[in-house]
Amino acid sequence: MDFTRKLPIGIQDFISIRTDGFLYVDKTEYLYRMVNEGKVYFLGRPRRFGKSLLLSTLKAYFEGKRELFTGLVIEGLERNWTPRPAIYPSKCHF
């Protein structure tokens, strides 16, 4: 485990976390399953439980930004990194 990385306290942007060298706990396998199982999900979680980071990660995934997912589980799962349309709010207030 790499203990030299900074903790992303208060950072909710996937792109910033991945490009600025912050520690990221890889849960992209669940993201891949969530997107490809074709079910409807309700993300009802308390404040500060990662909803905005999840949406930011989904946005990068749907935009086909493969380079951000290098070294993560989803890199080996996803075969087609074609950009798809995604609606993303400019400010998330959860």
Sequence and secondary structure as in RCSB ss.txt:
>XXXX:A:sequence
MDFTRKLPIGIQDFISIRTDGFLYVDKTEYLYRMVNEGKVYFLGRPRRFGKSLLLSTLKAYFEGKRELFTGLVIE
GLERNWTPRPAIYPSKCHF
>XXXX:A:secstr
   SSB  TT   HHHHHHTTB     HHHHHHHHHTT        TTSSHHHHHHHHHHHHTT GGGGTTSHHH
HH            SS   
